[in-house]
Amino acid sequence: MMQVEEVKQVWLVGIGGIGMSALARYFHRDGKPVAGYDRTPSGVTEALQAEGISVFFDSSPACIEPVFRDPRHTLVIYTPAVEKEQEQLVWFREQGFEVLKRAQVLGMLSARKEAVCIAGTHGKTTISTLTAHLFRQGKVGCTAFLGGISKNYRNNFLWDEQSPFVVLEADEFDRSFLWLSPTLALISAMDADHLDIYGSHQEVENAFGAFARRVKSGGVLVMKKGLPPQEGLMADVEVLSYALADSDADYYAGELVLEDGLYRFSLHTPQGLITDLKMGIPGRLNVENAIGAVALALNAGVEVDEIRASLPGFKGIARRFDLHVNAPHLVYIDDYAHHPEEIRATLTSVRALYPGFRLCGVFQPHLYTRTRDFAEDFAQSLSLLDEVLLMDIYPARELPLPGITARTIGEHIAEVPVGYVGPEDLPEVLQPGAQPTVVLTMGAGDIDRLVPRIAAHLAHLVSLR
């Protein structure tokens, strides 16, 4: 495998992906020529171009510039979300280039530092971004490769040449996280997901077990209370647990109070009670996420006073419980939730924050296989809404499956009104009545492109009251 010192230039196939764009920014920040391909323009590709990174939307090898045609010093990175037959990938392989998965490169880069790796079928983006924020606001500092755009730093890549720590989102898709070697690790959830890759829930859990066994000697593994115990770890790895409110956990909240839409709490830890912690983002679920992040920060040497000062300043991540309209009778939240458990957690948090409000949710299913495998689970979670609007499935890397559509979910929803909408119907179809209403958009596809229009439409309705 090519060593980091040998890399003179980098080409990324799928450069517009959130994880891929962070790698692009890393190598660009390191002074190397960086360019790549993506299928369609997006906010991410536009930002990369503004930073001086070339992005091409032509999959032909003809657009590969001469500087990237030297196989001795050009590193080619690809995401598994890109099909194996993609023209540029085929050309690079035929010409003898080093072609590596994104996860392999992350493993290569993080091996040189103390890696703080956050894994889980949900919660990992918020926890990793908050962890990076706590590290950077303290003296410890960190470099970070994040799975979302931090609102504090307006980026998914953070650079710190001095800190020994690198914070990473450890992705279970395609077993990518098994390329990482954590010093500190966290597992937030092991729900059944990516069954097109794993085949069964048991295999998902087995993969997380393999990830846990990659924690280095002398390291720390932080796990959500209630997850299956891990065996075969290095003998001197310390295993700690966290929970929202479980006194059997090593880290758990007490005196949880809602003040002006944000939670204040105390934190029980193995080192004693930490008082007067306050969140900067809403939701009970985010208190739990914060407990996991604080556990990692404390074990890395971030001081209690630094945590107390920086936690309220955390602004969150784009598309994670993202509040766009906040009026007394009309609220609009956009969220990345695309798994039944994520949807359930989001809607439970919204119910707690807005008691008495009617909840209207627009959901775009992500992947045909996930829709097929979890149709009934999606229906149960979406039934927590008062009205459900379903969009067509976002296929991502997949071809359609016969008989699998958004109606596959809708047919299992019995107690709640269900409608079907296309992007051409939004936002005008959203016409909240006199009852206080929360509108939510959810999904991991391209529903985010509709958010500005929906927010403007709902803000206009507020202005007419």
Beta strands, then each sheet from edge to edge (+ up, - down):
strand 1: 9-13
strand 2: 34-37
strand 3: 54-56
strand 4: 74-78
strand 5: 98-101
strand 6: 114-119
strand 7: 143-150
strand 8: 155-158
strand 9: 165-170
strand 10: 184-187
strand 11: 220-224
strand 12: 238-243
strand 13: 251-259
strand 14: 262-269
strand 15: 272-278
strand 16: 322-326
strand 17: 330-335
strand 18: 358-363
strand 19: 387-390
strand 20: 418-420
strand 21: 437-442
sheet 1: 3+ 2+ 1+ 4+ 5+
sheet 2: 8+ 7- 9- 6- 10- 11- 12- 13- 14+ 15-
sheet 3: 16+ 17- 21- 18- 19- 20-
end
